[in-house]
Amino acid sequence: MTKICVLFHSGYGHTQRLAETIVESLAEQAEVTAIAISQDGEISDAHWQALDDSDGILFGSPTYMGSVSWQFKRVADASSGRWMMQNWKDKLAGGFTNSASMNGDKSSTLAYLHTFAMQHGMLWVGTALPAANTKAAQRNDVNYLGAFSGLMAQSPADASADEAPLPGDLETAKLFAARFVAQCQRLA
Ligand SMILES: Cc1cc2nc3c(=O)[nH]c(=O)nc-3n(C[C@H](O)[C@H](O)[C@H](O)COP(=O)(O)O)c2cc1C
């Protein structure tokens, strides 16, 4: 069975909800390991092993100051031993982020995640989901944020993790997860 890891950090729970939605969707067709980066920026040895053994990895972080959180970056830097050996070469990769503003420079975060995956020699999977960008578009439409290079969600700054991400962004996450697992299976 295809092995997929979802490696993510979340400070206040919104990106975690996105990750949980992705994990739930993936679990229908793959062996999934959810790896939550601690608030100290650490993951366990068993989780490093799961990353090494996986066929694909989805990277997720909230957008903080226009990039990934320092906790995510700490793990990314700690992966440099794997980078030396190119242990993750040819695994599939994708990225997701969540922020408070509708734009909020989420693209910068996805660009970083893409660069990180490219440094590891991974193969990047985007959303391939049409953007909801017509006059009739509604906030809860799939891919209302119009992101192609990775999954984006937006959670208002004063919304709890129970209130946001909104259903449309969570549905977008499910479709992104379905695309990712399909590409993993195709490559296998
Ligand atoms: C240190 C910090 C920096 C932030 N920077 C941004 C930002 O650049 N753009 C934005 O739209 N929101 C920004 N936010 C808001 C968060 O992205 C938003 O609250 C998000 O839902 C947090 O996700 P989490 O609950 O997974 O931590 C920032 C929040 C914090 C705490």
Ligand as a Chemical Component Dictionary entry (heavy atoms), coordinates in Angstrom:
data_LIG
# 
_chem_comp.id                   LIG 
_chem_comp.type                 NON-POLYMER 
_chem_comp.pdbx_formal_charge   0 
_chem_comp.three_letter_code    LIG 
# 
loop_
_chem_comp_atom.comp_id 
_chem_comp_atom.atom_id 
_chem_comp_atom.alt_atom_id 
_chem_comp_atom.type_symbol 
_chem_comp_atom.charge 
_chem_comp_atom.model_Cartn_x 
_chem_comp_atom.model_Cartn_y 
_chem_comp_atom.model_Cartn_z 
_chem_comp_atom.pdbx_ordinal 
LIG C1  C1  C 0 3.858  35.064 14.250 1  
LIG C2  C2  C 0 2.670  35.126 13.346 2  
LIG C3  C3  C 0 2.833  35.611 12.066 3  
LIG C4  C4  C 0 1.746  35.643 11.170 4  
LIG N1  N1  N 0 1.947  36.078 9.894  5  
LIG C5  C5  C 0 0.922  36.052 9.017  6  
LIG C6  C6  C 0 1.127  36.404 7.646  7  
LIG O1  O1  O 0 2.232  36.666 7.185  8  
LIG N2  N2  N 0 0.032  36.412 6.838  9  
LIG C7  C7  C 0 -1.223 36.131 7.303  10 
LIG O2  O2  O 0 -2.172 36.196 6.525  11 
LIG N3  N3  N 0 -1.425 35.743 8.580  12 
LIG C8  C8  C 0 -0.384 35.679 9.431  13 
LIG N4  N4  N 0 -0.578 35.248 10.719 14 
LIG C9  C9  C 0 -1.871 34.671 11.096 15 
LIG C10 C10 C 0 -1.835 33.134 10.996 16 
LIG O3  O3  O 0 -1.406 32.715 9.720  17 
LIG C11 C11 C 0 -3.209 32.556 11.266 18 
LIG O4  O4  O 0 -3.596 32.912 12.581 19 
LIG C12 C12 C 0 -3.271 31.058 11.076 20 
LIG O5  O5  O 0 -4.616 30.646 11.148 21 
LIG C13 C13 C 0 -2.445 30.338 12.111 22 
LIG O6  O6  O 0 -2.441 28.959 11.827 23 
LIG P1  P1  P 0 -2.288 27.895 12.992 24 
LIG O7  O7  O 0 -3.560 27.974 13.815 25 
LIG O8  O8  O 0 -2.132 26.591 12.323 26 
LIG O9  O9  O 0 -1.079 28.311 13.791 27 
LIG C14 C14 C 0 0.471  35.217 11.613 28 
LIG C15 C15 C 0 0.322  34.751 12.927 29 
LIG C16 C16 C 0 1.396  34.686 13.774 30 
LIG C17 C17 C 0 1.215  34.152 15.167 31 
# 
loop_
_chem_comp_bond.comp_id 
_chem_comp_bond.atom_id_1 
_chem_comp_bond.atom_id_2 
_chem_comp_bond.value_order 
_chem_comp_bond.pdbx_ordinal 
LIG C1  C2  SING 1  
LIG C2  C3  SING 2  
LIG C2  C16 DOUB 3  
LIG C3  C4  DOUB 4  
LIG C4  N1  SING 5  
LIG C4  C14 SING 6  
LIG N1  C5  DOUB 7  
LIG C5  C6  SING 8  
LIG C5  C8  SING 9  
LIG C6  O1  DOUB 10 
LIG C6  N2  SING 11 
LIG N2  C7  SING 12 
LIG C7  O2  DOUB 13 
LIG C7  N3  SING 14 
LIG N3  C8  DOUB 15 
LIG C8  N4  SING 16 
LIG N4  C9  SING 17 
LIG N4  C14 SING 18 
LIG C9  C10 SING 19 
LIG C10 O3  SING 20 
LIG C10 C11 SING 21 
LIG C11 O4  SING 22 
LIG C11 C12 SING 23 
LIG C12 O5  SING 24 
LIG C12 C13 SING 25 
LIG C13 O6  SING 26 
LIG O6  P1  SING 27 
LIG P1  O7  DOUB 28 
LIG P1  O8  SING 29 
LIG P1  O9  SING 30 
LIG C14 C15 DOUB 31 
LIG C15 C16 SING 32 
LIG C16 C17 SING 33 
# 
